[in-house]
Amino acid sequence: MHNPADSFVSTLLARLKSPGFAFVEGASMRPLLTALGEMTDWADFVESWNQLEPDPYLATKGRFRRRRHATFSAAADGPVVPEAHQAHFQSLQYNPLQGDLQRWFEPVAASVANGATMGTILRFCHRFFGTLAPKALRWHIEVHQFRIEATAETAGEPTPEGSHRDGVDYVLVLLVNRQNIASGTTTIHAPDGRPLGDFTLTHALDAALIDDHSVYHGVTPVRPLDADAPACRDVLVVTFKASASAPE
């Protein structure tokens, strides 16, 4: 019997190959995730963004970006497993603002990292990105919880480094929550700067899937809809980088 979900996944895989990205609405993303596991702790998962710490590497801007970080690994045919807490590193080639730094962030809370929702998201990424890279024998996986805050006086900058690549193989950007936020449009560019598309993550589980070798991505600054109320944009970013590959 024809399975519409399989056709949709095939379409997404094709988009990652060309042009190198796909936008998935939350209503379509949820069944892709729950086909691989439970999300019974979703409410606690969302609430954990209220416990993020300021990004100490952004100087004065740090108070407007909060984050936590965790590292996992997975063999091609094995489960995703947590690794010891470690620094996040990007070279200047990929992050001219904060490259060549061993950046230490507070760890993702154990209850979140080991929870049902995180496990389901990571299993989806492992299967999806693994299908795109069948020669990858092992993956280095990083997870980032981001909260971008905005005020009437200061816009929040989801990507202060501008349009960029992350220096990995594949990226998932998953919206967790938006509160009193305008804009925050994701923009996709070819390496030569040509615009390839744009979209706004507006509902929980809206997602961007990105081939980091093929395209650059960025997010426009966010501002509050109501200047007198708290405003924030919460996303989960998951990156997959092959740490071992089969010989050609």
Short mmCIF file of the C-alpha atoms (twelve columns), coordinates in Angstrom:
data_MODEL
# 
_entry.id   MODEL 
# 
loop_
_atom_site.group_PDB 
_atom_site.id 
_atom_site.type_symbol 
_atom_site.label_atom_id 
_atom_site.label_alt_id 
_atom_site.label_comp_id 
_atom_site.label_asym_id 
_atom_site.label_seq_id 
_atom_site.Cartn_x 
_atom_site.Cartn_y 
_atom_site.Cartn_z 
_atom_site.pdbx_PDB_model_num 
ATOM 1   C CA . MET A 1   0.000  0.000  0.000  1 
ATOM 2   C CA . HIS A 2   1.255  3.480  -0.826 1 
ATOM 3   C CA . ASN A 3   2.244  5.411  2.302  1 
ATOM 4   C CA . PRO A 4   1.870  9.208  1.922  1 
ATOM 5   C CA . ALA A 5   4.386  9.766  4.741  1 
ATOM 6   C CA . ASP A 6   7.045  7.879  2.779  1 
ATOM 7   C CA . SER A 7   6.383  10.055 -0.259 1 
ATOM 8   C CA . PHE A 8   6.683  13.198 1.848  1 
ATOM 9   C CA . VAL A 9   10.000 12.067 3.338  1 
ATOM 10  C CA . SER A 10  11.249 11.249 -0.163 1 
ATOM 11  C CA . THR A 11  10.315 14.769 -1.243 1 
ATOM 12  C CA . LEU A 12  12.200 16.259 1.695  1 
ATOM 13  C CA . LEU A 13  15.255 14.133 0.958  1 
ATOM 14  C CA . ALA A 14  15.186 15.328 -2.651 1 
ATOM 15  C CA . ARG A 15  14.995 18.963 -1.515 1 
ATOM 16  C CA . LEU A 16  18.022 18.507 0.727  1 
ATOM 17  C CA . LYS A 17  19.963 17.267 -2.294 1 
ATOM 18  C CA . SER A 18  18.766 20.211 -4.400 1 
ATOM 19  C CA . PRO A 19  18.445 23.080 -3.658 1 
ATOM 20  C CA . GLY A 20  19.858 22.064 -0.248 1 
ATOM 21  C CA . PHE A 21  17.090 22.930 2.220  1 
ATOM 22  C CA . ALA A 22  13.465 22.276 3.111  1 
ATOM 23  C CA . PHE A 23  10.863 24.016 5.240  1 
ATOM 24  C CA . VAL A 24  8.420  21.737 7.057  1 
ATOM 25  C CA . GLU A 25  5.311  23.039 8.811  1 
ATOM 26  C CA . GLY A 26  4.760  21.798 12.335 1 
ATOM 27  C CA . ALA A 27  1.573  19.946 11.407 1 
ATOM 28  C CA . SER A 28  3.615  17.861 8.958  1 
ATOM 29  C CA . MET A 29  6.699  17.595 11.164 1 
ATOM 30  C CA . ARG A 30  4.893  16.158 14.169 1 
ATOM 31  C CA . PRO A 31  3.870  12.835 12.556 1 
ATOM 32  C CA . LEU A 32  7.386  12.405 11.153 1 
ATOM 33  C CA . LEU A 33  8.721  12.683 14.687 1 
ATOM 34  C CA . THR A 34  6.099  10.646 16.505 1 
ATOM 35  C CA . ALA A 35  6.517  7.807  14.017 1 
ATOM 36  C CA . LEU A 36  9.900  7.290  15.696 1 
ATOM 37  C CA . GLY A 37  9.054  7.830  19.350 1 
ATOM 38  C CA . GLU A 38  7.022  9.588  21.991 1 
ATOM 39  C CA . MET A 39  6.915  13.283 22.887 1 
ATOM 40  C CA . THR A 40  5.126  12.819 26.194 1 
ATOM 41  C CA . ASP A 41  7.348  15.347 27.989 1 
ATOM 42  C CA . TRP A 42  6.737  18.118 25.443 1 
ATOM 43  C CA . ALA A 43  5.381  20.567 28.050 1 
ATOM 44  C CA . ASP A 44  8.501  20.147 30.209 1 
ATOM 45  C CA . PHE A 45  10.679 20.337 27.101 1 
ATOM 46  C CA . VAL A 46  9.162  23.724 26.187 1 
ATOM 47  C CA . GLU A 47  9.384  24.984 29.780 1 
ATOM 48  C CA . SER A 48  13.103 24.185 29.942 1 
ATOM 49  C CA . TRP A 49  13.789 27.188 27.679 1 
ATOM 50  C CA . ASN A 50  12.939 29.329 30.714 1 
ATOM 51  C CA . GLN A 51  16.059 27.923 32.391 1 
ATOM 52  C CA . LEU A 52  18.626 28.905 29.752 1 
ATOM 53  C CA . GLU A 53  21.707 30.946 30.678 1 
ATOM 54  C CA . PRO A 54  23.004 34.115 28.951 1 
ATOM 55  C CA . ASP A 55  25.487 33.585 26.125 1 
ATOM 56  C CA . PRO A 56  28.721 34.944 27.681 1 
ATOM 57  C CA . TYR A 57  30.509 35.229 24.327 1 
ATOM 58  C CA . LEU A 58  28.326 37.965 22.867 1 
ATOM 59  C CA . ALA A 59  29.549 40.758 25.146 1 
ATOM 60  C CA . THR A 60  26.778 43.355 25.525 1 
ATOM 61  C CA . LYS A 61  24.493 41.346 23.237 1 
ATOM 62  C CA . GLY A 62  24.795 38.294 25.447 1 
ATOM 63  C CA . ARG A 63  21.873 39.271 27.623 1 
ATOM 64  C CA . PHE A 64  19.596 38.998 24.580 1 
ATOM 65  C CA . ARG A 65  20.643 35.445 23.671 1 
ATOM 66  C CA . ARG A 66  20.366 32.544 26.085 1 
ATOM 67  C CA . ARG A 67  21.451 28.997 25.384 1 
ATOM 68  C CA . ARG A 68  22.437 25.536 26.586 1 
ATOM 69  C CA . HIS A 69  24.459 22.931 24.708 1 
ATOM 70  C CA . ALA A 70  24.886 19.155 24.624 1 
ATOM 71  C CA . THR A 71  26.870 16.652 22.569 1 
ATOM 72  C CA . PHE A 72  25.835 13.198 21.374 1 
ATOM 73  C CA . SER A 73  27.224 10.587 18.999 1 
ATOM 74  C CA . ALA A 74  25.845 7.715  16.963 1 
ATOM 75  C CA . ALA A 75  27.114 4.902  14.807 1 
ATOM 76  C CA . ALA A 76  25.337 4.568  11.476 1 
ATOM 77  C CA . ASP A 77  23.505 1.473  12.680 1 
ATOM 78  C CA . GLY A 78  23.358 2.252  16.394 1 
ATOM 79  C CA . PRO A 79  21.452 4.455  18.818 1 
ATOM 80  C CA . VAL A 80  22.159 8.107  19.566 1 
ATOM 81  C CA . VAL A 81  24.059 8.270  22.864 1 
ATOM 82  C CA . PRO A 82  25.103 11.216 25.055 1 
ATOM 83  C CA . GLU A 83  28.727 12.297 25.282 1 
ATOM 84  C CA . ALA A 84  30.536 14.059 28.121 1 
ATOM 85  C CA . HIS A 85  29.915 17.802 28.249 1 
ATOM 86  C CA . GLN A 86  32.375 19.593 25.995 1 
ATOM 87  C CA . ALA A 87  33.098 22.905 24.321 1 
ATOM 88  C CA . HIS A 88  31.432 24.072 21.131 1 
ATOM 89  C CA . PHE A 89  34.002 25.006 18.476 1 
ATOM 90  C CA . GLN A 90  33.716 26.649 15.067 1 
ATOM 91  C CA . SER A 91  36.577 27.948 12.968 1 
ATOM 92  C CA . LEU A 92  36.747 31.551 11.792 1 
ATOM 93  C CA . GLN A 93  35.939 30.225 8.322  1 
ATOM 94  C CA . TYR A 94  32.408 29.465 9.507  1 
ATOM 95  C CA . ASN A 95  31.954 31.981 12.310 1 
ATOM 96  C CA . PRO A 96  33.900 35.213 11.775 1 
ATOM 97  C CA . LEU A 97  32.331 36.711 14.902 1 
ATOM 98  C CA . GLN A 98  33.212 33.976 17.401 1 
ATOM 99  C CA . GLY A 99  35.383 31.500 15.505 1 
ATOM 100 C CA . ASP A 100 38.515 29.727 16.760 1 
ATOM 101 C CA . LEU A 101 37.184 29.785 20.338 1 
ATOM 102 C CA . GLN A 102 36.476 26.876 22.652 1 
ATOM 103 C CA . ARG A 103 33.068 28.102 23.785 1 
ATOM 104 C CA . TRP A 104 31.710 26.500 26.930 1 
ATOM 105 C CA . PHE A 105 27.986 26.812 27.551 1 
ATOM 106 C CA . GLU A 106 25.881 25.482 30.382 1 
ATOM 107 C CA . PRO A 107 24.793 21.915 29.600 1 
ATOM 108 C CA . VAL A 108 21.306 20.949 28.515 1 
ATOM 109 C CA . ALA A 109 19.540 19.693 31.645 1 
ATOM 110 C CA . ALA A 110 19.812 15.924 31.991 1 
ATOM 111 C CA . SER A 111 16.037 15.546 32.169 1 
ATOM 112 C CA . VAL A 112 15.767 17.291 28.782 1 
ATOM 113 C CA . ALA A 113 18.733 15.589 27.114 1 
ATOM 114 C CA . ASN A 114 17.507 12.153 28.230 1 
ATOM 115 C CA . GLY A 115 13.797 12.897 27.778 1 
ATOM 116 C CA . ALA A 116 11.337 11.419 25.327 1 
ATOM 117 C CA . THR A 117 11.047 14.483 23.082 1 
ATOM 118 C CA . MET A 118 14.792 14.963 22.631 1 
ATOM 119 C CA . GLY A 119 15.263 11.261 21.951 1 
ATOM 120 C CA . THR A 120 12.549 11.296 19.304 1 
ATOM 121 C CA . ILE A 121 13.988 14.390 17.579 1 
ATOM 122 C CA . LEU A 122 17.464 12.870 17.520 1 
ATOM 123 C CA . ARG A 123 16.190 9.554  16.149 1 
ATOM 124 C CA . PHE A 124 14.450 11.421 13.329 1 
ATOM 125 C CA . CYS A 125 17.625 13.345 12.490 1 
ATOM 126 C CA . HIS A 126 19.738 10.191 12.645 1 
ATOM 127 C CA . ARG A 127 17.499 8.344  10.211 1 
ATOM 128 C CA . PHE A 128 16.873 11.297 7.894  1 
ATOM 129 C CA . PHE A 129 20.439 12.594 7.644  1 
ATOM 130 C CA . GLY A 130 21.804 9.056  7.604  1 
ATOM 131 C CA . THR A 131 19.734 8.339  4.495  1 
ATOM 132 C CA . LEU A 132 21.378 11.334 2.812  1 
ATOM 133 C CA . ALA A 133 24.881 10.165 3.792  1 
ATOM 134 C CA . PRO A 134 24.997 6.360  3.579  1 
ATOM 135 C CA . LYS A 135 28.810 6.337  3.751  1 
ATOM 136 C CA . ALA A 136 28.834 8.007  7.181  1 
ATOM 137 C CA . LEU A 137 29.870 5.387  9.732  1 
ATOM 138 C CA . ARG A 138 29.670 7.598  12.801 1 
ATOM 139 C CA . TRP A 139 28.163 10.993 13.643 1 
ATOM 140 C CA . HIS A 140 29.216 13.820 15.936 1 
ATOM 141 C CA . ILE A 141 25.967 15.468 17.042 1 
ATOM 142 C CA . GLU A 142 25.487 18.780 18.816 1 
ATOM 143 C CA . VAL A 143 22.283 20.173 20.295 1 
ATOM 144 C CA . HIS A 144 21.725 23.851 21.083 1 
ATOM 145 C CA . GLN A 145 18.809 25.378 22.961 1 
ATOM 146 C CA . PHE A 146 18.512 29.036 21.930 1 
ATOM 147 C CA . ARG A 147 16.310 31.808 23.278 1 
ATOM 148 C CA . ILE A 148 16.482 35.179 21.508 1 
ATOM 149 C CA . GLU A 149 14.958 38.045 23.476 1 
ATOM 150 C CA . ALA A 150 13.852 41.395 22.097 1 
ATOM 151 C CA . THR A 151 12.807 44.717 23.577 1 
ATOM 152 C CA . ALA A 152 11.329 47.891 22.136 1 
ATOM 153 C CA . GLU A 153 14.814 49.441 22.236 1 
ATOM 154 C CA . THR A 154 16.864 46.468 21.028 1 
ATOM 155 C CA . ALA A 155 16.053 43.891 18.356 1 
ATOM 156 C CA . GLY A 156 17.056 40.325 19.066 1 
ATOM 157 C CA . GLU A 157 19.578 38.802 16.654 1 
ATOM 158 C CA . PRO A 158 19.089 35.060 16.117 1 
ATOM 159 C CA . THR A 159 22.198 34.925 13.904 1 
ATOM 160 C CA . PRO A 160 24.528 37.768 14.939 1 
ATOM 161 C CA . GLU A 161 27.202 36.311 12.647 1 
ATOM 162 C CA . GLY A 162 24.940 36.951 9.636  1 
ATOM 163 C CA . SER A 163 24.239 34.511 6.825  1 
ATOM 164 C CA . HIS A 164 26.527 31.574 7.499  1 
ATOM 165 C CA . ARG A 165 27.308 27.898 7.372  1 
ATOM 166 C CA . ASP A 166 27.817 25.945 10.589 1 
ATOM 167 C CA . GLY A 167 30.770 23.843 9.414  1 
ATOM 168 C CA . VAL A 168 28.860 20.555 9.711  1 
ATOM 169 C CA . ASP A 169 27.034 18.269 7.292  1 
ATOM 170 C CA . TYR A 170 23.376 18.777 8.182  1 
ATOM 171 C CA . VAL A 171 21.292 21.059 10.387 1 
ATOM 172 C CA . LEU A 172 17.805 20.914 11.874 1 
ATOM 173 C CA . VAL A 173 16.288 24.139 13.202 1 
ATOM 174 C CA . LEU A 174 13.093 23.391 15.114 1 
ATOM 175 C CA . LEU A 175 10.799 26.069 16.515 1 
ATOM 176 C CA . VAL A 176 9.790  25.387 20.101 1 
ATOM 177 C CA . ASN A 177 7.952  28.596 20.964 1 
ATOM 178 C CA . ARG A 178 7.382  32.208 19.882 1 
ATOM 179 C CA . GLN A 179 6.065  34.793 22.292 1 
ATOM 180 C CA . ASN A 180 5.169  38.332 21.223 1 
ATOM 181 C CA . ILE A 181 7.641  38.221 18.317 1 
ATOM 182 C CA . ALA A 182 7.572  39.836 14.875 1 
ATOM 183 C CA . SER A 183 9.810  38.810 11.978 1 
ATOM 184 C CA . GLY A 184 12.584 36.247 12.506 1 
ATOM 185 C CA . THR A 185 12.533 35.209 8.861  1 
ATOM 186 C CA . THR A 186 14.920 32.437 7.872  1 
ATOM 187 C CA . THR A 187 16.809 33.281 4.690  1 
ATOM 188 C CA . ILE A 188 18.645 30.770 2.508  1 
ATOM 189 C CA . HIS A 189 21.431 31.735 0.108  1 
ATOM 190 C CA . ALA A 190 23.655 29.965 -2.373 1 
ATOM 191 C CA . PRO A 191 27.415 30.173 -1.663 1 
ATOM 192 C CA . ASP A 192 27.652 32.979 -4.231 1 
ATOM 193 C CA . GLY A 193 25.065 35.003 -2.295 1 
ATOM 194 C CA . ARG A 194 22.054 34.367 -4.533 1 
ATOM 195 C CA . PRO A 195 18.823 34.183 -2.500 1 
ATOM 196 C CA . LEU A 196 17.240 30.727 -2.727 1 
ATOM 197 C CA . GLY A 197 14.263 31.138 -0.434 1 
ATOM 198 C CA . ASP A 198 12.895 32.430 2.835  1 
ATOM 199 C CA . PHE A 199 10.284 31.370 5.366  1 
ATOM 200 C CA . THR A 200 9.308  32.134 8.948  1 
ATOM 201 C CA . LEU A 201 9.083  29.544 11.700 1 
ATOM 202 C CA . THR A 202 5.860  30.588 13.408 1 
ATOM 203 C CA . HIS A 203 4.272  27.485 14.963 1 
ATOM 204 C CA . ALA A 204 5.668  24.867 17.314 1 
ATOM 205 C CA . LEU A 205 7.604  22.170 15.408 1 
ATOM 206 C CA . ASP A 206 7.947  24.287 12.249 1 
ATOM 207 C CA . ALA A 207 11.341 23.152 10.981 1 
ATOM 208 C CA . ALA A 208 14.173 23.962 8.625  1 
ATOM 209 C CA . LEU A 209 16.276 21.069 7.303  1 
ATOM 210 C CA . ILE A 210 19.573 22.216 5.808  1 
ATOM 211 C CA . ASP A 211 22.487 20.698 3.881  1 
ATOM 212 C CA . ASP A 212 25.282 22.822 5.327  1 
ATOM 213 C CA . HIS A 213 27.612 22.106 2.396  1 
ATOM 214 C CA . SER A 214 25.152 23.468 -0.149 1 
ATOM 215 C CA . VAL A 215 23.631 26.628 1.316  1 
ATOM 216 C CA . TYR A 216 24.084 29.480 3.760  1 
ATOM 217 C CA . HIS A 217 21.356 30.363 6.244  1 
ATOM 218 C CA . GLY A 218 20.506 33.293 8.495  1 
ATOM 219 C CA . VAL A 219 17.589 34.763 10.436 1 
ATOM 220 C CA . THR A 220 16.430 38.370 10.387 1 
ATOM 221 C CA . PRO A 221 16.319 40.293 13.710 1 
ATOM 222 C CA . VAL A 222 13.192 39.949 15.825 1 
ATOM 223 C CA . ARG A 223 11.193 42.680 17.535 1 
ATOM 224 C CA . PRO A 224 8.305  42.612 20.004 1 
ATOM 225 C CA . LEU A 225 4.766  42.972 18.725 1 
ATOM 226 C CA . ASP A 226 3.802  44.615 22.023 1 
ATOM 227 C CA . ALA A 227 6.621  46.878 23.219 1 
ATOM 228 C CA . ASP A 228 5.548  46.512 26.850 1 
ATOM 229 C CA . ALA A 229 5.424  42.699 27.002 1 
ATOM 230 C CA . PRO A 230 8.198  40.069 27.132 1 
ATOM 231 C CA . ALA A 231 9.260  38.837 23.696 1 
ATOM 232 C CA . CYS A 232 11.299 35.759 22.812 1 
ATOM 233 C CA . ARG A 233 11.961 33.191 20.095 1 
ATOM 234 C CA . ASP A 234 12.885 29.667 21.257 1 
ATOM 235 C CA . VAL A 235 14.485 27.161 18.888 1 
ATOM 236 C CA . LEU A 236 16.322 23.866 19.072 1 
ATOM 237 C CA . VAL A 237 19.245 23.504 16.667 1 
ATOM 238 C CA . VAL A 238 20.658 20.036 15.983 1 
ATOM 239 C CA . THR A 239 23.794 19.560 13.886 1 
ATOM 240 C CA . PHE A 240 25.142 16.303 12.429 1 
ATOM 241 C CA . LYS A 241 28.731 15.962 11.264 1 
ATOM 242 C CA . ALA A 242 30.228 12.695 10.040 1 
ATOM 243 C CA . SER A 243 33.173 11.778 12.251 1 
ATOM 244 C CA . ALA A 244 33.995 8.602  10.308 1 
ATOM 245 C CA . SER A 245 33.086 7.580  6.761  1 
ATOM 246 C CA . ALA A 246 33.473 4.508  4.587  1 
ATOM 247 C CA . PRO A 247 36.230 4.769  1.973  1 
ATOM 248 C CA . GLU A 248 35.224 5.734  -1.542 1 
# 
